[in-house]
Amino acid sequence: MNQLALLFLTAILAGFGLIVVTSLASSFITSTTIVNFLIAVGTIAVIVFAFSVLYIAIKALFQKNWM
């Protein structure tokens, strides 16, 4: 279960990275549609995987599965 949580946390970091990189590289990318799409994908990834990590934490809390 810890490997799954680490995978989800990595996906959250990748989503944040996608948001930051597209906002920094927006001057290089001429199409604002592409920049807005990539920011939306990054935001959705962060939200979905954050809820997944919360679900795993709550499930472990109620199962008393601490290790």
Backbone as a printed PyTorch tensor [residue, N CA C, xyz], in Angstrom:
tensor([[[  0.8240,  -1.1940,   0.0000],
         [  0.0000,   0.0000,   0.0000],
         [  0.8700,   1.2610,   0.0000]],

        [[  2.0420,   1.1820,   0.6090],
         [  2.9160,   2.3460,   0.6330],
         [  3.4150,   2.6950,  -0.7600]],

        [[  3.6500,   1.6850,  -1.5940],
         [  4.1060,   1.9450,  -2.9550],
         [  3.0320,   2.6650,  -3.7550]],

        [[  1.7760,   2.3100,  -3.5290],
         [  0.6730,   2.9800,  -4.2190],
         [  0.5630,   4.4360,  -3.7860]],

        [[  0.7310,   4.6870,  -2.5000],
         [  0.6860,   6.0640,  -2.0130],
         [  1.8510,   6.8780,  -2.5640]],

        [[  3.0190,   6.2790,  -2.6600],
         [  4.1640,   6.9890,  -3.2360],
         [  3.9500,   7.2790,  -4.7210]],

        [[  3.3100,   6.3580,  -5.4120],
         [  2.9980,   6.5800,  -6.8180],
         [  2.0310,   7.7490,  -6.9780]],

        [[  1.0250,   7.8160,  -6.1230],
         [  0.0690,   8.9170,  -6.1880],
         [  0.7260,  10.2460,  -5.8290]],

        [[  1.6010,  10.2450,  -4.8340],
         [  2.3060,  11.4750,  -4.4760],
         [  3.2190,  11.9320,  -5.6060]],

        [[  3.8240,  10.9950,  -6.3030],
         [  4.6420,  11.3390,  -7.4630],
         [  3.7910,  11.9410,  -8.5680]],

        [[  2.5870,  11.4170,  -8.7500],
         [  1.6830,  11.9740,  -9.7560],
         [  1.2500,  13.3890,  -9.3860]],

        [[  1.0650,  13.6560,  -8.1010],
         [  0.7260,  15.0080,  -7.6540],
         [  1.8770,  15.9600,  -7.9540]],

        [[  3.0950,  15.5330,  -7.6680],
         [  4.2570,  16.3730,  -7.9740],
         [  4.4040,  16.5980,  -9.4760]],

        [[  4.0860,  15.5840, -10.2630],
         [  4.1370,  15.7490, -11.7230],
         [  3.0920,  16.7480, -12.1870]],

        [[  1.9290,  16.7410, -11.5770],
         [  0.8960,  17.7200, -11.9180],
         [  1.3360,  19.1350, -11.5800]],

        [[  1.9280,  19.3010, -10.3980],
         [  2.4460,  20.6220, -10.0410],
         [  3.5550,  21.0510, -10.9920]],

        [[  4.4050,  20.1020, -11.3630],
         [  5.4690,  20.4100, -12.3110],
         [  4.9220,  20.8370, -13.6570]],

        [[  3.8670,  20.1840, -14.1120],
         [  3.2430,  20.5540, -15.3830],
         [  2.6580,  21.9550, -15.3230]],

        [[  2.0580,  22.3040, -14.2020],
         [  1.4930,  23.6470, -14.0530],
         [  2.6030,  24.6960, -14.0550]],

        [[  3.6650,  24.4420, -13.3080],
         [  4.7510,  25.4190, -13.1950],
         [  5.4990,  25.5760, -14.5200]],

        [[  5.7900,  24.4620, -15.1680],
         [  6.5500,  24.5300, -16.4160],
         [  5.7550,  25.2330, -17.5050]],

        [[  4.4660,  24.9620, -17.5970],
         [  3.6840,  25.6280, -18.6440],
         [  3.5120,  27.1140, -18.3590]],

        [[  3.4250,  27.4870, -17.0950],
         [  3.3040,  28.9150, -16.8170],
         [  4.6410,  29.6310, -17.0620]],

        [[  5.7560,  28.9370, -16.8340],
         [  7.0590,  29.5360, -17.1220],
         [  7.3460,  29.5720, -18.6180]],

        [[  6.9090,  28.5460, -19.3330],
         [  7.2080,  28.4480, -20.7580],
         [  6.1170,  29.0650, -21.6290]],

        [[  5.1970,  29.7750, -21.0300],
         [  4.1020,  30.3430, -21.8180],
         [  4.5960,  31.4010, -22.8010]],

        [[  5.7350,  31.9960, -22.5140],
         [  6.2740,  32.9710, -23.4650],
         [  6.8710,  32.2730, -24.6900]],

        [[  7.3130,  31.0200, -24.5220],
         [  7.8750,  30.2770, -25.6440],
         [  6.8020,  29.5900, -26.4780]],

        [[  5.7210,  29.1830, -25.8300],
         [  4.6170,  28.5280, -26.5390],
         [  3.6750,  29.6320, -27.0140]],

        [[  3.4960,  29.7290, -28.3120],
         [  2.7280,  30.8430, -28.8580],
         [  1.2280,  30.6400, -28.7220]],

        [[  0.7940,  29.4010, -28.6500],
         [ -0.6390,  29.1400, -28.5810],
         [ -1.1070,  29.1410, -27.1280]],

        [[ -2.0000,  30.0420, -26.8050],
         [ -2.5330,  30.0790, -25.4410],
         [ -3.4670,  28.9130, -25.1840]],

        [[ -4.0260,  28.3380, -26.2430],
         [ -4.8990,  27.1840, -26.0790],
         [ -4.1150,  25.9990, -25.5250]],

        [[ -2.9140,  25.7870, -26.0390],
         [ -2.0820,  24.6780, -25.5610],
         [ -1.6700,  24.9090, -24.1170]],

        [[ -1.2980,  26.1260, -23.7810],
         [ -0.8950,  26.4420, -22.4070],
         [ -2.0600,  26.2330, -21.4580]],

        [[ -3.2330,  26.7170, -21.8070],
         [ -4.4050,  26.5440, -20.9420],
         [ -4.7820,  25.0740, -20.8010]],

        [[ -4.6450,  24.3030, -21.8800],
         [ -4.9490,  22.8750, -21.8200],
         [ -3.9820,  22.1540, -20.8840]],

        [[ -2.6980,  22.4430, -20.9860],
         [ -1.7150,  21.7900, -20.1300],
         [ -1.8940,  22.1720, -18.6650]],

        [[ -2.2390,  23.4170, -18.4050],
         [ -2.5080,  23.8350, -17.0200],
         [ -3.7470,  23.1210, -16.4790]],

        [[ -4.7650,  22.9580, -17.3180],
         [ -5.9750,  22.2460, -16.8930],
         [ -5.6730,  20.7770, -16.6060]],

        [[ -4.8640,  20.1470, -17.4430],
         [ -4.4980,  18.7450, -17.2150],
         [ -3.7090,  18.6030, -15.9210]],

        [[ -2.7720,  19.4980, -15.6780],
         [ -1.9990,  19.4650, -14.4360],
         [ -2.8660,  19.6580, -13.2070]],

        [[ -3.8090,  20.5740, -13.3020],
         [ -4.7110,  20.8300, -12.1730],
         [ -5.5940,  19.6300, -11.8880]],

        [[ -6.1320,  19.0230, -12.9270],
         [ -6.9800,  17.8450, -12.7430],
         [ -6.1740,  16.6890, -12.1500]],

        [[ -4.9320,  16.5170, -12.6070],
         [ -4.0850,  15.4530, -12.0660],
         [ -3.8180,  15.6630, -10.5800]],

        [[ -3.5290,  16.8970, -10.1970],
         [ -3.2700,  17.1820,  -8.7800],
         [ -4.5090,  16.8920,  -7.9390]],

        [[ -5.6590,  17.3130,  -8.3950],
         [ -6.8930,  17.1160,  -7.6240],
         [ -7.2440,  15.6370,  -7.5010]],

        [[ -7.1970,  14.9090,  -8.6150],
         [ -7.5710,  13.4890,  -8.5940],
         [ -6.6450,  12.6860,  -7.6910]],

        [[ -5.3390,  12.8940,  -7.8360],
         [ -4.4160,  12.0920,  -7.0450],
         [ -4.3500,  12.5450,  -5.5970]],

        [[ -4.6570,  13.7920,  -5.3110],
         [ -4.7480,  14.2250,  -3.9120],
         [ -5.9120,  13.5220,  -3.2210]],

        [[ -7.0460,  13.4110,  -3.9120],
         [ -8.1730,  12.6630,  -3.3430],
         [ -7.8310,  11.1850,  -3.1890]],

        [[ -7.0320,  10.6430,  -4.0910],
         [ -6.6300,   9.2370,  -3.9810],
         [ -5.7530,   9.0150,  -2.7510]],

        [[ -4.8340,   9.9330,  -2.5030],
         [ -3.9710,   9.8170,  -1.3200],
         [ -4.8070,   9.9670,  -0.0510]],

        [[ -5.7540,  10.8800,  -0.0510],
         [ -6.6380,  11.0210,   1.1200],
         [ -7.4640,   9.7640,   1.3520]],

        [[ -7.9260,   9.1460,   0.2830],
         [ -8.7050,   7.9080,   0.4120],
         [ -7.8540,   6.7980,   1.0160]],

        [[ -6.6210,   6.6600,   0.5500],
         [ -5.7310,   5.6380,   1.0960],
         [ -5.4480,   5.9030,   2.5740]],

        [[ -5.2550,   7.1640,   2.9400],
         [ -4.9770,   7.5080,   4.3360],
         [ -6.1710,   7.2140,   5.2310]],

        [[ -7.3550,   7.5590,   4.7720],
         [ -8.5630,   7.3060,   5.5770],
         [ -8.8170,   5.8140,   5.6950]],

        [[ -8.6040,   5.0820,   4.6200],
         [ -8.7830,   3.6290,   4.6440],
         [ -7.7960,   2.9870,   5.6180]],

        [[ -6.5540,   3.4240,   5.6120],
         [ -5.5590,   2.8900,   6.5410],
         [ -5.8810,   3.2700,   7.9810]],

        [[ -6.4460,   4.4530,   8.1730],
         [ -6.7880,   4.8950,   9.5240],
         [ -7.8710,   4.0170,  10.1300]],

        [[ -8.8870,   3.7090,   9.3390],
         [ -9.9880,   2.9110,   9.8800],
         [ -9.6730,   1.4250,   9.9450]],

        [[ -8.6800,   0.9590,   9.1970],
         [ -8.2780,  -0.4370,   9.2910],
         [ -7.1990,  -0.6400,  10.3380]],

        [[ -6.7450,   0.4420,  10.9170],
         [ -5.6520,   0.4240,  11.8770],
         [ -4.4300,  -0.2540,  11.2840]],

        [[ -4.1600,   0.0610,  10.0250],
         [ -3.0330,  -0.4950,   9.2880],
         [ -1.9400,   0.5550,   9.2380]],

        [[ -1.1830,   0.6720,  10.3120],
         [ -0.2140,   1.7480,  10.4230],
         [  1.1130,   1.4010,   9.7750]],

        [[  1.4590,   0.1550,   9.6580],
         [  2.7610,  -0.2240,   9.1080],
         [  2.6140,  -0.8300,   7.7530]]])
